[in-house]
């Protein structure tokens, strides 16, 4: 029972770290896209609302599904006044291959040192098959034109996630 409480506390703390961002100014960043061009947060929010999603790795099943699901809903997201941008620790070259293979038409940014993931509180201790390691926890931030984080989706489950994002965008007005 004590172990169960400890896990619950850890989960609650992890969610508090990311959900505590809601209503705050999004941390500024500048990262290279798949072509190596610098992309800044203020330039992205200058174009409208932003769906900034962090994902673990290119070409993995969950990340591929998430990216393709966002791609299939890009028109609806754009109609809601927003754009989608993905961020992972993969290189620009990896992003270029990933986007090309799956026909992704939105920017993928390379956070090779995970500095931006750390700023957003999504670079965390993870475990897989009993092995612990540091990595990006799948998380989405909805950021408004003023650069305020309006909604955080921590520990994203890929199934149905674009619909959740569209609902959050609808609340922005």
N, C-alpha and C positions, 0 to 999 in steps of 0.2 A: 504494500500500500504506500509506503514512504517513497518508493521509486516512482510510483505513478504520480504522486503529488509533485515530485521534483520535475518530472517531464512536463506536467501541466504548467508549472511555474515558468519553465524555460520557454515553452510555447507562448505563453502569455507575454513574457518579456520580449521575445522576438517580434511578436505582432505589435507590441507597444512601440518598439523601436521604429518600425515603418509607419504604423498608423499615427504615431505622434507627429508625423510630417504634415498631416492634413491641416490646411489653413495657414501653413507657413510658406515662405518664399522658397522656391525650388533652388537647390544648390547649383550655382553656375558651373558650366563646364565647356570645354572645347575638345572634341575628339575627331579623329579621321574617319571618313566614310569608306565605303568599299573601293573608291577610286583614289583614296588618300587625301582628299580635300578636307580641310578643317571645317567642322560644323559646330556652331556655338548655340547654347540654349537660348540666348536672347534673340538670335536670328530665327530660331524655330518658333518661339512664342510670338515673335513679331508678325508671323504669318497667320496666327490663329491659335486655337486650343491644341494641346499636344497630348497624345497617348504615348508615353515613354515606357517601353517594357524592357525589362532585364531578363535575359534567359541564359541558361548554362552554356550551351555549345551548339555550333552549327552542325547540321547533318545528323543530329540525333532524333529519334522518333518523336519525342514530345515537343522538342523545339521546332522541328519541321512542321508538325501538325499546327502548333500555335501560329507560326509565321504564315502558313498557307490559309489558316482560318482568318487571320487578319487581312491577308491579301484578298480573299473572297468577299470581304465586307468593306473594302476600301471606299467604294462609292457611297455607302451609307455613312461611313465615318466622316468622309469629306462633306457630305450633305449636312452633317451635324456640326460643321465648322471646325473640324479637327484633322490632324494628320497623325500617322503612326510612324514611330521611330523605334527600332530595336537596338539594344546594346548587349554585347557580351565581351568576354575576354579574348575572343578569337581575333586573328589578324585581319587586316583589310583584304588581303588576298583570299582568305578563307570565306569572308563575307561575299566577295565578288563571285566565287564559285557557287556558294549557297544560293545567292540571289539569282544567278544565271540558271542554275539547275531547276529551281522551282518557280521561276518567273516572278520573283518578288519585285514590286515597283515602288517600294518605300525604302528609306535609308536604313542601313545597318551600320552602327558605329562600333569601332574597335576600342575597347578599354583594356588594352593589353596588360597594364599593371594593376587593373581592378581599382584604380584610385576613385573613379566616379562611382563604381558600385559601393565602395566603402563610404563615400559621402552620402549616398542615399540609403545606407544601412542594409544593403542586400547581400553583401559579401559575408558569408557566415559559415560556421562549422556545420558540415553535413556528414551523413553516414550512409554508406551503401554496402550491403553484404558484410556488415560488421567492421568495415574500414572507415575511419574518420578522416576527413579532409576539409579544406577550405574551398568554398566555391560560391557561385551566384545562386541565390534562392530566387526562383521564378516569381517576379513581382512586377506589377504594373502601376504606374502613376498617371493620373489624369491631371494635367497642368493647364490652367487657364491662360488667356492672353496676357494677363498681368504678371504671369510667372508664379502664381500661387498654386500650391498643390491642393487640389479640391477633393481627390479621392485616391486612396491607396488600396490595391488588391494584393495582400501578401499571400505567399504560398499558393500561387495560382494553380487551379486545376484547369487543364486546357479545355476540356469539354464545356461548351457553353460560355466560354470567357468573352468572346467578342460581343455577345448579347449583353453581358454585365457592363461592359465598357460603353456600349451604345446607350444603355439606360442611364449611366452616370453622365454621359455627355448631354443627354436630354434634360437632366436636372440643372445643367449650367445655364440653359436658356439661350 
